[in-house]
Amino acid sequence: MRVWAAAALAVLLSMVAARADELQKAFDAVNAVLHEDRYHSGLVSLRSACPKREDNPWQFVTSSTVVFINETDRAILVDSGYCNGGNGSGQHLVIIQNGAAKVISDAGIEDMSFLAVSMYSEAGSLFLYGDRWLTTDPHCCPSKKATLEYNLKTHQHKFTDLGDNKP
């Protein structure tokens, strides 16, 4: 019985280490993209690690969601807050395929556009469900619920509005 329990624990620990490695790849990919943006910012894993300066465009990880695409590939949604405070938020979709992480920056996922609250993979696409802002919506109040479908082969995306947000 002890041998079986030790083997089960070893398998569990290796799975946790593998997920941690995938999350780190996703965080590193987002950090690299943010370093290249016009603000030359970055991503830190904890708010307490935010650079201490007045005009700080850096972001910190608030949560992440991992979805299995298949046995080896993953989609990771990284949610972030801004180190300088305020009510803005970031969200970054990272696809890990064949061990390489790529940030999907052209699918319309961003504050004041679309932010997902859940995600799943089916038939070669990712489906993200969340809130969608129209151009006249205030920051507090996105007016639509929507699904974003992202095709993993063609890298095309489309929104399907699902109705109005209820107050």
C-alpha positions in Angstrom: 0.0 0.0 0.0 2.8 2.4 0.8 4.5 1.8 -2.5 1.3 2.5 -4.3 0.7 5.7 -2.3 4.3 6.8 -3.0 3.9 6.2 -6.7 0.6 8.1 -6.8 2.2 11.0 -5.0 5.2 11.0 -7.5 2.8 11.1 -10.4 0.8 13.9 -8.9 3.9 16.0 -8.2 5.2 15.5 -11.7 1.8 16.7 -13.1 1.9 19.8 -10.8 5.5 20.5 -12.0 4.4 20.2 -15.6 1.5 22.7 -15.1 3.8 25.1 -13.3 6.2 24.9 -16.2 3.4 25.7 -18.7 2.2 28.6 -16.6 5.8 30.0 -16.5 6.0 29.7 -20.3 2.8 31.6 -20.6 3.9 34.3 -18.2 7.3 34.7 -19.9 5.5 35.0 -23.3 3.2 37.7 -22.1 6.1 39.5 -20.4 8.1 39.5 -23.7 5.1 40.9 -25.6 4.6 43.7 -23.0 8.3 44.6 -23.1 7.8 45.2 -26.9 4.7 47.4 -26.6 4.8 51.1 -26.7 5.1 51.4 -22.9 7.9 48.9 -22.6 6.2 47.4 -19.6 6.1 43.8 -18.4 4.4 41.2 -16.3 5.2 40.2 -12.7 3.7 37.2 -10.9 2.8 39.1 -7.7 1.5 42.6 -7.1 4.2 43.0 -4.4 6.8 42.5 -7.2 5.5 45.5 -9.1 8.3 48.1 -9.9 8.0 51.0 -7.5 7.6 54.1 -9.6 5.0 56.7 -10.2 4.2 56.2 -13.8 4.1 52.4 -13.9 2.5 50.6 -16.9 3.5 47.1 -15.6 1.0 44.4 -14.9 0.7 41.6 -12.3 -1.0 38.2 -12.6 -4.4 38.0 -10.9 -5.4 34.6 -12.1 -4.9 32.1 -14.9 -7.0 29.4 -16.6 -5.4 26.4 -18.3 -7.4 24.5 -20.9 -6.2 21.2 -22.5 -6.4 21.4 -26.3 -5.0 17.9 -26.6 -2.5 15.7 -24.8 0.4 18.1 -25.4 -1.0 21.5 -26.2 -2.6 24.0 -23.9 -4.5 27.3 -24.0 -3.8 29.6 -21.0 -5.8 32.7 -20.3 -3.7 35.1 -18.1 -5.7 37.8 -16.2 -3.8 40.8 -14.9 -4.2 44.0 -13.0 -2.2 47.2 -13.5 0.6 47.9 -11.0 -0.3 51.6 -11.0 -3.8 50.8 -9.7 -7.0 52.0 -11.3 -9.8 49.8 -12.6 -8.2 48.7 -15.8 -7.5 45.0 -16.3 -5.5 43.0 -18.8 -6.2 39.6 -20.3 -3.8 37.6 -22.5 -4.5 34.4 -24.4 -1.5 32.2 -24.8 -1.4 29.0 -26.9 1.3 26.5 -26.1 1.8 24.1 -29.1 4.8 21.8 -29.5 6.3 23.3 -26.4 6.3 26.9 -27.8 4.2 29.6 -26.2 2.5 32.3 -28.5 0.5 35.2 -27.2 -2.6 35.7 -29.4 -2.8 39.5 -29.7 -5.2 39.9 -32.7 -8.4 38.3 -31.3 -9.9 41.3 -29.7 -9.3 40.3 -26.1 -8.6 43.4 -24.1 -10.1 45.7 -21.6 -13.0 47.8 -23.1 -13.4 45.3 -25.9 -13.9 41.7 -24.7 -12.9 40.0 -21.4 -13.5 36.3 -21.0 -14.8 34.7 -17.8 -14.5 31.0 -19.0 -12.9 29.1 -21.8 -13.1 25.6 -23.3 -11.7 23.7 -26.3 -13.7 21.7 -28.8 -13.3 20.5 -32.4 -10.1 22.5 -33.1 -11.4 25.8 -31.7 -11.3 27.7 -28.4 -14.5 29.1 -27.1 -14.3 32.0 -24.7 -17.4 33.3 -23.0 -17.5 36.8 -21.4 -18.4 40.4 -21.6 -18.2 42.6 -24.7 -18.1 46.4 -24.7 -19.7 48.4 -27.5 -18.0 51.6 -28.5 -20.4 53.8 -26.4 -20.3 51.6 -23.3 -18.6 53.1 -20.1 -15.8 51.1 -18.5 -18.0 49.9 -15.7 -20.7 48.4 -17.8 -20.2 46.3 -20.9 -23.5 45.9 -22.6 -23.2 42.5 -24.2 -22.5 38.9 -23.3 -20.6 37.2 -26.1 -18.7 34.1 -27.1 -15.4 34.5 -29.0 -14.5 31.5 -31.1 -10.8 31.2 -32.0 -9.9 28.6 -34.6 -6.6 27.0 -33.7 -5.7 26.0 -37.3 -6.7 29.1 -39.2 -6.1 31.6 -36.3 -9.3 33.3 -37.3 -11.8 34.5 -34.7 -15.4 35.6 -34.6 -17.7 37.0 -32.0 -21.2 35.9 -31.3 -23.3 38.2 -29.2 -25.5 36.3 -26.8 -27.7 39.1 -25.5 -27.6 42.1 -23.3 -26.0 42.2 -19.9 -28.7 42.6 -17.2 -28.2 45.2 -14.5 
